[in-house]
Amino acid sequence: MFRVAKATFVRNTLVMMRAYPWSFVIGHILSGVYTVLFAYFAYHYVFAGQLDGRFLHLTGTDDYLSYAILGGAFYAFAVSTLMNVSRSLITELREGTLEAVLLTPSLRRGYFLGNVAQQLMRTVFEFSVIVIVGALFGLTLVHAHIGSAIVVWLLSTGAFFCQALVLGSLMLRFRDTYITQNTLFVIMGFVSGVTFPIPYLPEWLQPLGAIMPLAPALDAFRQCVIQGKPLIAVSPQLFHMAALSLVYLAIGVWGMRRMEKRVVESIFG
């Protein structure tokens, strides 16, 4: 399995360095930077530095800029992981190599593990750039509990991978990437508390945020970075994220197997 993961990692890295995927990296960075700039200008020039009294009660901090900047950076990280892992098989289909991937005796776990490892390298770079830009516009990291934040970040990678399996099976089912992924990303960015607390949403929309792994992951990450809380303090969010991961993993594995069988039948049937 690890040999397959290593081979997949090396291949994807070479493709990233030599071909089109660099445009995706730049796009994700710009998306996060735009979120930082939007939060900065809205806070200073639209709201004149004033916050609703509920904000402190709901978030535990009055540092809106750090709240929004971390939200934008973490959202870019989630989108990058989701999009690139979920697109892996449909990209193989478009490039004409899916048949070889499906018929090879190598374990599919190794293939996806290699994709996740390569995306982890990319997202570290993207996330770092956005955080550096955010620091210029008011991001404060003096109270950050670095160890807890790193653990939350790594656990979030696993949660987004599980969600990516479901998204990938839908992409194979509909033979589409842009409409499927962009619909999810828009909804996820709106209901997961990226730039404002989820309770600000209408009550009928709030449960939608509760089924997105980004919501508990982002909440836990913010508490570790802004308030300096240890892992034990964010355990409810981590358990929430773990429960969602198991559900998405079960649905994703079932969906992937079903879609792979359908693709093989359509190719060789």
HUTAZI-V572738 format. One line per field, one symbol per residue. psi: psi as a letter, one per 20 degrees, with the letter a starting at -180 (. if undefined). burial: b if it has 9 or more other C-alpha atoms within 8 Angstrom, else e. Layout:
BEGIN
psi = ???
burial = ???
END
This chain:
BEGIN
psi = ghhgggggggghggghhibhihhgggghghghhhgghggghgghigikjqqqhhgghhijqjnhghghghggghghggggggghghighhghghijjhghghiqiqphhhghghggghhggghgggggghggghhijjppjhjpngghgggggghhghghgghhgghhhhghgilqggggghgghggghhijkgiqqhiiqqhihhhhhijphhghghgggghhggikqrhhhjhghhhghgghggghgggggggggghgghgghhgi.
burial = beebbbbbbeebbebbeeeebbeebeebbebbbebbbebbbbbbeebeeeeeeebbeeeebeebbbbbbbbbbbbbbbbbbbbbbbbbbbebbeeebbbeeeeeeeeeebbbbbbbbbbbebbeebbebbbebbbebebeeebbbeebbeebbeebbbbbbbbbbbbbbbbbeeebeeebbeeebeebbebbbbbebbeebeeebbeebbebbbbbbbbbbbbbbbbbbbeeebeebbebbbebbbebbebbbebbeebbeeebeeeee
END
